[in-house]
């Protein structure tokens, strides 16, 4: 369960970072 939560947090964080980069480049 903990590992799954960690993966979810990491994936969410990566998604946010990508979104920020896209907005910055766009």
C-alpha positions in Angstrom: 0.0 0.0 0.0 2.7 2.4 1.0 4.6 1.7 -2.3 1.5 2.3 -4.3 0.9 5.6 -2.5 4.5 6.7 -3.2 4.2 5.9 -6.9 1.0 7.9 -7.0 2.6 10.9 -5.4 5.6 10.6 -7.7 3.5 10.3 -10.8 1.4 13.2 -9.7 4.5 15.3 -9.0 5.9 14.4 -12.5 2.6 15.4 -14.1 2.7 18.7 -12.4 6.3 19.4 -13.4 5.5 18.5 -17.0 2.5 20.7 -16.9 4.6 23.6 -15.6 7.2 23.0 -18.4 4.5 22.9 -21.1 3.0 26.2 -19.8 6.4 27.8 -19.6 7.3 26.7 -23.1 3.8 27.5 -24.5 
